[in-house]
């Protein structure tokens, strides 16, 4: 066996230490446990999608959002690349994400323009509470967070099933009017997300007689429907929205006004945005419906 001098041994030991530190340094830059470098960079074009991305644990992959994406608070740190359903092509080109996820584009031709930039597009169709678990699983698959997405989806499915069972035992289902806006007056029809929320909460939506998503209404129409619960989904500039409803001429004949079951001060994103907080929104509506 060849004999190595002390000097040669020192050189070999030094080279061994260099190799150890080099490997350790590489491991720090590319941690195998997270594999974050392999996960796609995402842009969300809808507030509901942004909420779901954070909910499944993929918030650090979000490279762009719309100006309407305001929850959770961490989302405000993400660059704005346009308005809801209306992205800036220039900003998308500069960010160049792997995937752009939308629910409804203002101009459907933008899908082709995004693909022309070499960016993959995906649409999440989520119109009722029942669609949310599937949407979460899709986003989990797209972002590489299948396990957490599936776990959250299962919790929501279980919660929705409980609300359905509660409704089976409920004999009376009060008429509910969700006032989405008051100038002009708007509410949700039978095909709206809010109608499904009201049904899960144990109420009947006064707009279910109209097979639309959202539509404009008259005050006379609301008075004629005579809701037992009124929930105002907006903030009034002058007086609280509920106080304004109680003072409206002619509305004193409505049961909800007579019984002072008119409410405001909500986070309307809970009621207008199909997302991971759906059970919280239903629970709030249920508490209003049951309140005497």
C-alpha positions in Angstrom: 0.0 0.0 0.0 1.4 3.4 -1.0 2.5 5.5 1.9 1.2 9.1 2.2 3.2 11.8 3.8 1.7 14.1 6.5 1.6 16.9 3.9 -0.3 14.8 1.5 -2.7 13.7 4.3 -3.4 17.3 5.1 -4.2 18.0 1.5 -6.5 15.0 1.2 -8.3 16.0 4.5 -8.7 19.6 3.2 -10.2 18.3 0.0 -12.6 16.0 1.9 -13.8 19.0 4.1 -14.4 21.1 0.9 -16.5 18.3 -0.5 -18.6 18.0 2.7 -19.3 21.7 2.8 -20.1 21.8 -0.9 -22.7 19.1 -0.6 -24.1 20.7 2.6 -24.4 24.0 0.7 -26.2 22.4 -2.2 -28.7 20.8 0.2 -29.5 24.1 1.8 -30.3 25.6 -1.6 -32.4 22.7 -2.7 -34.1 21.0 0.3 -35.5 17.7 -0.9 -38.2 17.6 1.8 -40.0 20.7 0.4 -39.3 20.4 -3.4 -40.5 24.0 -3.7 -38.4 24.5 -6.8 -40.5 21.9 -8.6 -43.9 23.5 -7.7 -45.5 25.8 -10.2 -45.7 29.5 -9.9 -49.4 30.6 -10.0 -51.4 33.7 -10.8 -54.9 33.9 -9.6 -57.6 36.0 -11.4 -60.3 35.6 -8.8 -60.6 36.3 -5.0 -62.1 32.8 -4.4 -59.2 31.1 -6.1 -56.7 33.2 -4.1 -58.4 32.1 -0.9 -58.3 28.5 -1.9 -54.6 28.7 -2.9 -53.7 30.0 0.5 -56.0 27.5 2.2 -54.2 24.5 0.7 -50.8 25.8 1.7 -49.7 27.2 -1.7 -49.6 30.9 -0.8 -45.9 31.1 -1.3 -46.4 30.0 -5.0 -48.7 32.9 -5.7 -46.9 35.3 -8.0 -49.8 37.5 -8.9 -53.4 38.4 -7.9 -56.2 40.8 -8.8 -57.0 44.0 -7.0 -60.1 42.2 -5.6 -58.1 39.5 -3.9 -58.1 40.8 -0.3 -58.1 37.7 1.9 -56.2 36.4 3.7 -54.0 39.3 4.8 -50.9 37.7 3.3 -52.4 38.1 -0.1 -51.9 41.8 0.0 -48.2 41.2 -0.2 -48.6 39.6 -3.7 -48.2 41.8 -6.7 -51.5 43.0 -8.4 -51.6 42.0 -12.1 -55.0 43.4 -13.0 -58.7 43.5 -12.0 -61.0 40.5 -11.3 -61.2 38.5 -14.5 -59.3 41.3 -16.4 -55.5 40.7 -16.3 -52.8 42.9 -17.7 -51.1 40.9 -20.4 -47.9 43.0 -20.0 -47.6 42.1 -16.3 -48.4 38.4 -17.0 -45.6 38.4 -19.6 -43.2 40.0 -17.1 -44.1 37.6 -14.3 -44.5 34.6 -16.6 -46.1 32.2 -14.2 -46.5 28.5 -14.9 -50.3 28.5 -14.5 -53.0 31.2 -14.5 -56.2 30.2 -12.7 -59.5 32.0 -13.3 -63.2 31.5 -12.8 -64.6 34.0 -15.3 -62.7 36.2 -17.7 -64.3 39.5 -18.7 -63.0 38.8 -22.3 -62.8 35.1 -23.1 -60.3 35.9 -25.8 -57.8 36.6 -23.1 -57.5 32.8 -22.6 -55.9 32.5 -26.0 -53.7 35.5 -25.4 -52.4 34.0 -22.2 -51.7 30.7 -23.9 -49.9 32.6 -26.7 -47.5 33.8 -24.0 -46.7 30.2 -23.3 -48.6 30.1 -20.0 -51.0 27.4 -19.0 -54.5 28.4 -18.1 -57.0 26.6 -15.9 -60.6 27.4 -15.0 -62.2 26.6 -11.7 -66.0 26.4 -12.0 -67.3 26.9 -8.5 -70.9 28.2 -8.3 -72.4 26.4 -5.3 -71.1 25.3 -1.9 -71.1 21.7 -3.3 -68.5 22.7 -5.9 -66.0 23.9 -3.3 -64.5 20.6 -2.2 -63.8 19.6 -5.8 -62.3 23.0 -6.6 -60.0 22.7 -3.6 -58.8 19.3 -4.7 -58.2 20.6 -8.2 -56.1 23.5 -6.9 -54.3 21.1 -4.6 -53.4 18.9 -7.6 -52.3 21.9 -9.7 -50.1 23.3 -6.9 -48.7 20.1 -5.5 -50.6 20.2 -2.2 -53.0 17.3 -2.8 -52.9 16.0 0.8 -53.8 19.3 2.5 -56.4 20.1 -0.1 -58.0 16.7 0.2 -58.1 17.0 4.0 -59.7 20.5 3.9 -62.2 19.3 1.2 -63.3 16.4 3.4 -63.9 18.8 6.4 -66.1 21.0 4.2 -68.0 18.0 2.8 -68.6 16.8 6.3 -69.8 20.2 7.4 -72.2 20.6 4.5 -73.6 17.2 5.2 -74.3 18.3 8.8 -76.1 21.4 7.7 -78.2 19.3 5.3 -79.2 16.9 8.1 -80.1 19.9 10.4 -82.4 21.2 7.7 -84.2 17.8 7.5 -85.2 18.2 11.1 -86.3 21.9 10.7 -90.0 22.3 10.2 -90.2 26.1 9.5 -87.9 27.8 7.0 -88.1 31.6 7.2 -88.1 33.8 4.1 -84.7 35.5 3.8 -83.8 38.6 1.8 -80.1 39.2 1.1 -79.8 42.8 0.0 -76.5 42.8 -2.0 -76.8 46.5 -2.9 -79.3 49.3 -2.3 -78.7 51.7 -5.2 -80.1 50.1 -7.2 -81.5 47.2 -5.3 -80.0 43.8 -6.1 -80.4 40.3 -4.7 -79.6 36.7 -5.6 -81.9 34.5 -7.7 -82.5 30.8 -7.7 -79.2 30.1 -9.5 -77.1 32.3 -7.2 -74.4 31.2 -4.7 -76.2 33.1 -2.0 -79.5 31.2 -2.6 -77.6 27.9 -1.9 -76.1 29.4 1.3 -79.5 30.4 2.5 -80.9 26.9 1.9 -78.0 25.3 3.8 -78.6 27.8 6.6 -82.2 26.7 6.9 -84.0 29.5 5.1 -85.8 30.2 1.9 -84.4 32.8 -0.5 -87.1 35.3 -1.7 -85.3 35.5 -5.0 -85.8 31.8 -5.8 -88.9 32.7 -7.9 -86.5 34.1 -10.5 -84.2 31.7 -12.4 -81.2 34.1 -12.5 -78.0 34.5 -10.6 -78.3 38.1 -9.5 -80.8 40.7 -10.6 -82.2 44.2 -9.9 -85.4 44.5 -7.9 -87.8 47.1 -6.8 -88.7 48.1 -3.2 -92.3 47.2 -4.0 -91.3 43.6 -4.9 -89.5 43.2 -1.6 -92.5 44.5 0.3 -94.7 42.0 -1.6 -92.4 39.1 -0.8 -92.5 40.0 3.0 -89.2 38.4 4.2 -88.8 37.4 7.8 -85.1 38.1 7.9 -83.1 40.8 6.0 -79.3 40.8 5.8 -77.5 43.8 4.2 -74.3 42.8 2.4 -72.8 46.3 2.1 -71.6 49.2 4.2 -73.7 52.3 4.2 -71.8 55.7 4.1 -74.3 57.7 6.2 -76.1 55.5 8.6 -75.8 51.7 9.4 -77.5 49.7 6.6 -79.9 48.0 8.9 -81.0 51.3 10.4 -81.6 52.6 7.0 -83.8 49.6 6.1 -85.9 50.1 9.3 -86.6 53.7 8.3 -87.6 53.1 4.7 -91.1 54.3 3.8 -93.6 51.4 3.4 -91.2 48.8 4.8 -92.8 48.9 8.2 -95.3 46.3 6.9 -92.5 43.7 6.3 -92.3 41.0 9.0 -88.5 41.4 9.3 -88.8 45.1 10.0 -91.7 44.7 12.4 -89.7 42.1 14.4 -86.4 44.0 13.9 -84.7 41.1 12.3 -82.6 43.3 10.0 -78.9 42.8 10.1 -75.7 44.3 8.7 -72.0 44.6 9.5 -71.0 41.4 7.6 -67.8 40.4 5.8 -69.7 40.1 2.5 -66.9 37.9 1.0 -68.2 35.1 3.3 -71.5 35.2 1.5 -70.6 36.2 -2.1 -67.4 34.3 -2.6 -67.3 30.5 -3.0 -64.3 29.5 -1.0 -62.8 27.7 1.9 -64.7 29.8 4.5 -68.1 28.5 3.3 -69.0 26.8 6.6 -68.3 30.0 8.5 -70.7 31.9 6.2 -73.4 29.3 6.5 -73.1 29.3 10.3 -73.5 33.1 10.4 -76.6 33.0 8.3 -78.0 30.2 10.4 -77.5 32.2 13.6 -79.4 35.1 12.0 -82.3 32.9 10.8 -82.6 31.3 14.3 -82.3 34.6 16.1 -85.7 35.9 17.5 
